Amino acid sequence: MTIIRPVSDLRNNFNEISEVCHNGNEPVFITKNGVGDLVVMSMAGYEKLVAKLELYKKLLDSQAEAMLTTERAAHGVVMEKLRTKYNAKKTED
């Protein structure tokens, strides 16, 4: 459900808007003179959104890279390489 509030609510009802953002994990759209102006969301919600966008970017990059080559690897081979890299890095730390 989209939540739209006037900009005056930021000043007058900040705690309520903050609670909606945190508890509902929903952004609140702020209007100024009846026109959309800002979007307010919790930091956790923002970080989740940014992480999702970064994942989509990586998937898009990998898809583009895959189109440049015909080389493919079986799932088991890929997982073994990842485990080897992970364990090598783990022992370095």
C-alpha atoms as one frame of an Amber mdcrd trajectory, in Angstrom:
protein
   0.000   0.000   0.000   1.446   3.354  -1.016   1.721   5.849   1.817   1.589
   9.514   0.825   1.953  12.297   3.399   2.319  16.073   3.191   5.719  17.593
   3.965   4.296  19.184   7.128   3.983  15.672   8.605   7.757  15.379   8.637
   7.821  18.145  11.223   4.557  17.446  13.034   4.420  13.625  12.950   8.017
  12.538  12.433   7.844   9.659  14.928   4.768   8.237  13.216   6.417   8.399
   9.781   9.581   6.819  11.190   7.532   4.006  12.712   5.751   3.346   9.408
   9.093   3.186   7.587  10.650   0.825  10.125   7.709  -1.448  10.877   6.204
  -1.677   7.426   9.484  -1.684   5.498   7.669   0.679   3.150   8.810   4.034
   1.842   6.682   7.065   2.605   6.110   9.477  -0.274   6.184  13.115   0.798
   4.303  15.793  -1.119   4.898  19.522  -1.213   1.949  21.651  -2.316   0.213
  18.472  -3.477   3.078  17.388  -5.733   5.464  14.483  -5.081   8.746  15.777
  -3.622  10.590  13.198  -1.469  10.681   9.553  -0.553  11.515   8.661   3.054
  12.549   5.157   4.071  14.426   3.407   6.865  18.160   2.898   6.533  17.638
  -0.870   6.645  15.159  -0.627   3.789  17.540   1.571   1.820  20.471  -0.810
   2.358  18.308  -3.737   1.250  17.294  -1.832  -1.884  20.905  -0.916  -2.696
  22.035  -4.532  -2.160  19.302  -5.743  -4.501  20.321  -3.220  -7.163  23.982
  -4.258  -6.844  22.976  -7.908  -7.259  20.948  -7.079 -10.367  23.933  -5.173
 -11.787  26.248  -8.141 -11.173  23.759 -10.512 -12.789  23.439  -8.218 -15.797
  27.243  -7.935 -16.073  27.660 -11.710 -15.864  24.966 -12.250 -18.471  26.724
  -9.813 -20.825  30.061 -11.546 -20.183  28.505 -14.955 -20.847  27.300 -13.752
 -24.240  30.903 -12.978 -25.235  32.092 -16.555 -24.871  30.900 -20.080 -25.487
  32.924 -21.461 -22.554  30.674 -23.059 -19.962  31.306 -24.977 -16.739  29.200
 -27.508 -14.897  27.689 -26.508 -11.576  29.946 -28.863  -9.616  33.085 -27.436
 -11.224  32.053 -23.865 -10.469  31.186 -24.698  -6.860  34.514 -26.458  -6.328
  36.408 -23.415  -7.643  34.410 -21.153  -5.343  35.058 -23.387  -2.329  38.777
 -23.431  -3.100  38.905 -19.630  -3.339  36.798 -19.230  -0.199  38.935 -21.635
   1.843  42.168 -20.009   0.612  40.918 -16.579   1.640  39.666 -17.918   4.966
  43.122 -19.278   5.837  44.718 -15.909   4.929  42.573 -14.092   7.515
